[in-house]
């Protein structure tokens, strides 16, 4: 909450994940309650994610990807690039191997 006692608008990444979650859930014919029961989450958690009230943490993304039987990177597909690209950079960053630079903390 901010100083005015209101919640700031959801971040674009959170909006993307909310829409992606809603689409996947509906494609599989699941209600929010059905999905919460499958994962073991408390009532209202999916609604909080989909409405933007709650941020979907990395651990939640992992559980959702496992529940839907998809790669975590698919949850990032189509993510708007906040730095002016075509939206593929964020998804590629999730699936690209990390390259360590010798002499900069690498092994």
URHU-V835569 format. One line per field, one symbol per residue. ss: DSSP state (@ for helix, = for strand, . for the rest). psi: psi as a letter, one per 30 degrees, with the letter a starting at -180 (. if undefined). burial: I if it has 24 or more other C-alpha atoms within 12 Angstrom, else O. A space follows every 10 residues. Layout:
# URHU-V835569
ss=???
psi=???
burial=???
This chain:
# URHU-V835569
ss=.......... .@@@@@@@@@ @@@@@@@... .@@@@@@@@. ....@@@@@@ @......@@@ @@@@@@@@.. .@@@@..... .......@@@ @@@@@..... .......
psi=kaffglkllk keeeeeeeee eeeeeeeghk leeeeeeefg llkfeeeeef fgekkjleee eeeeeeefhl keffffkgkk jfggagffee eeeefklkkk kkghgl.
burial=OOOOOOOOOO OOIIIIIIII IIOIIOOOOO OIOOIIOOOO OOOOIIIIII IIOIIIOOOI IOIIIOIIOO OIIIIIIIIO OOOOOOOOOI OOOOOOOOOO OOOOOOO
